[in-house]
């Protein structure tokens, strides 16, 4: 009697998957993104679409993330270091 319908939003689900992957990569670098969130599109915002908000990072986590990212860039070699 009832029709099967879905309320899933594939764009949001895709962004959630990407955010989850980012969370896990950053966690492997020693930083836990406790406040990470997916933000719905805003009609008045300059950038359209879903956004990943990383939240508030304490200074120690920012330092740890910077150290890990610097090390990755150094190990990537000259071609990768020249990229912005």
C-alpha positions as CSV (number, residue, x, y, z in Angstrom):
1,X,0.0,0.0,0.0
2,X,2.8,2.4,0.8
3,X,5.2,3.5,-1.9
4,X,9.0,3.2,-1.3
5,X,10.6,6.6,-1.3
6,X,14.0,7.9,-0.4
7,X,14.9,11.2,1.3
8,X,18.6,10.6,0.7
9,X,20.6,13.5,-0.7
10,X,23.3,12.0,-2.8
11,X,25.3,15.3,-3.0
12,X,25.4,15.6,0.8
13,X,26.2,11.9,1.2
14,X,29.1,12.3,-1.2
15,X,30.4,15.3,0.8
16,X,30.0,13.3,4.0
17,X,32.1,10.5,2.5
18,X,34.8,13.1,1.5
19,X,34.7,14.7,5.0
20,X,35.0,11.3,6.6
21,X,38.1,10.5,4.5
22,X,39.7,13.8,5.3
23,X,39.0,13.2,9.0
24,X,40.8,9.9,8.9
25,X,43.8,11.2,6.9
26,X,44.2,14.1,9.4
27,X,43.8,11.7,12.3
28,X,46.6,9.6,11.0
29,X,48.7,12.8,11.1
30,X,48.1,13.0,14.8
31,X,45.2,15.6,14.8
32,X,41.6,14.8,15.7
33,X,39.0,17.1,14.1
34,X,36.5,17.0,16.8
35,X,34.3,19.8,15.3
36,X,34.3,18.7,11.7
37,X,30.9,19.1,10.0
38,X,29.2,19.2,6.6
39,X,27.5,22.6,6.1
40,X,24.5,22.8,3.8
41,X,24.6,25.1,0.8
42,X,23.8,28.8,1.4
43,X,21.8,30.7,-1.1
44,X,23.6,34.0,-0.3
45,X,27.1,32.6,0.0
46,X,29.8,33.3,-2.6
47,X,30.7,29.6,-2.9
48,X,27.9,27.3,-3.7
49,X,27.4,23.7,-2.7
50,X,28.1,21.8,0.4
51,X,31.1,22.8,2.5
52,X,33.3,20.9,5.1
53,X,33.8,23.0,8.2
54,X,36.9,21.8,10.1
55,X,35.9,23.4,13.4
56,X,38.0,25.1,16.0
57,X,41.5,23.7,16.2
58,X,43.6,24.2,19.4
59,X,47.1,25.6,18.8
60,X,48.8,22.2,19.5
61,X,46.7,20.5,16.8
62,X,47.5,23.3,14.3
63,X,51.2,22.9,15.0
64,X,51.0,19.1,14.7
65,X,49.1,19.4,11.4
66,X,51.6,21.9,10.0
67,X,54.6,19.8,11.0
68,X,53.0,16.7,9.3
69,X,52.1,18.6,6.2
70,X,55.6,20.2,5.9
71,X,57.1,16.7,6.2
72,X,54.8,15.4,3.5
73,X,55.8,18.2,1.2
74,X,59.5,17.7,1.8
75,X,59.2,14.0,1.2
76,X,57.2,14.6,-2.0
77,X,60.2,16.1,-3.8
78,X,60.8,19.3,-5.8
79,X,58.0,18.9,-8.3
80,X,55.4,18.6,-5.6
81,X,56.9,21.4,-3.5
82,X,56.5,23.9,-6.3
83,X,52.7,23.5,-6.3
84,X,50.7,26.0,-4.3
